[in-house]
């Protein structure tokens, strides 16, 4: 197959400039701006210019994104290009150097060590000082976890001259990944991402630190922008700009779609909010029978109901289930899969049965996930087993194609839907101030991510009174959203009469 045979979409001027530039490059890509398409076109251009495919590497933060990139490369006739996570590459480099695989702690073993070192402390590794103490403990006891593997791999004698490293979602680079990348700095770096989607402060990710790293190791790096969104309507992009929070100066994003619906609703209490959202979703779906459905109505899977924290949406989930509305809970399902896969790792490690035989005993969804990762790593069972022990929840979140998807905003990152509904937009939840150590800049980015998941409409609801854990939220709509279009409802009289939504 010709390298360009599968290309049907012409390059925009922005994309063409990125594809043609061959030195260190940082690409600031807006939501739905064709980032992955441009990245793959750039891979093709390197190959057309005669560069060695074995020295082109695509690195990502998550297994899920790695697999998606691998599938897209395969469709373009480029399945021979190596795609991996940062941890996966560190694993390979360690194994090649020492001639044996690294022995990695499972998540359970890691948790026991942290309990021992920091009894009663939640997320102690958020502190750089405490993280250093933890790494010293691992070093002393000759132990490795996934992040410390990155640190130790960075100490190996590595030669990456004449390599091209594509780094996807650069805004998610943790201090450990940056340390690892510093050992690969002789390669040409192509970083793609949207710094306004940086949500992993709890893992130590820091945008200022990423910018400082690039200034130190890639002084001549050029910055280009993908600013034309093919997903979000113009009105959504215009409002989302308010919640930019990045050390990079980013020009305004422009949409190929005019308009866009953005509307808020303030309800007297949680019960009224649930009743209202039930009616709204019925209206969006066009009813649940095929006889009532019309072409302009929306499939259930094209509706996301987002919340800042999962607890907020639980009563609404119960109502939808009682009413027979098709719903899906991808995070809960991912949690079950994670537990099943971590249990499976021991069985794979000890069973004499072939991988394929063991795989047949799993659910079809898990079979599919495992098979994809197995192929991603060229049928490397040893590596797969190691990674199952420390699998992350975000690698397993898969939106359903059969129901309205209930998700936290964090879990919706990287996904899209026709309609997004933000449930619980009160002061105290947006931004999340009911807990300690709130990072207001990251809270802005979280709202930005929620807004930019939509392809058509973004609705949000708030109540005048909500009880959550031990908190009573009674300040109404978040101050960040008060000047947006909002309709306020009074308490309904006790009658069966249905109000108009708009």
Secondary structure, 3 states (H helix, E strand, C coil): CCCCCCCCCCCCHHHHHHHHCCCCEEEEECCCCCHHHHHHHHHHHHHHCCCCHHHEEEEECCHHHHHHHHHHHHHCCCCCCEEEEHHHHHHHHHHHHHCCCCCECCHHHHHHHHHHHCCCCCCHHHCHHHHHHHHHHHHHCCCECHHHHHHHHCCCCCCCCCCEEEEECHHHCCHHHHHHHHCCCCCEEEEEECHHHCCCHHHCCCHHHHHHHHHHHCCCCEEEEECEECCCCHHHHHHHHHHCCCCCCCCCCEECCCCCEEEEEEECCHHHHHHHHHHHHHHHHCCCCCCCCCCCCCCHHHEEEEECCHHHHHHHHHHHHHHCCCEECHHHHHHHHHHHHHHHHHHHHHCCCCHHHHHCCCCHHHHHHHHHHHHHCCCCHHHHHHHHHCCCHHHCCCCCCCCEEEEEHHHHCCCCEEEEEEECCECECCCECCCCCCCHHHHHHHHHHHHCCEEEEEEEEEECCEEECCEEECCCECCCCCCCCEEECCCCCCCCCCCCCC
